[in-house]
Amino acid sequence: MRDAAARWMQHYITAWTSNDPEDIRALFTEDAVYCTRPDDPEAWTGREQIVERWIAGQDVPGDWTFEWKLLGVDGGRAFVQGRTDYRGDSRSYDNLWIIQLAGDGRATAFTEWYMPRTAAG
């Protein structure tokens, strides 16, 4: 499971870098749910809506860096801690992700937390 989670993360970074709809689609099952926060009342539901919403809010390639580590796995669920730094406006975020993976390595559910880092962070 750790290897599957690491592969998924590498594919996620590829999709984040390319913003290519096919790269994004490859990450998620047809009925996946993407939450931009826990208990998200406006969760992105279904692979096509995930692609649509991702593209609508896409980050500019090369304008960010991302470091991550796998905190652990539990069954098909992976827990990832990350840090995102944006070059253009100096924003930085601490990230916590929960990824539920299907047997084929695609996500059936993704939940992210992102909190702004303080200047001293």
Salt bridges, closest charged atoms under 4 A:
GLU22 OE2 - ARG25 NH1 2.63
GLU30 OE1 - ARG47 NH2 2.44
GLU48 OE2 - ARG25 NE 2.87
ASP85 OD1 - ARG83 NE 3.11
ASP89 OD2 - ARG91 NE 2.69
ASP94 OD1 - ARG117 NH1 2.44
ASP104 OD2 - ARG106 NE 2.76
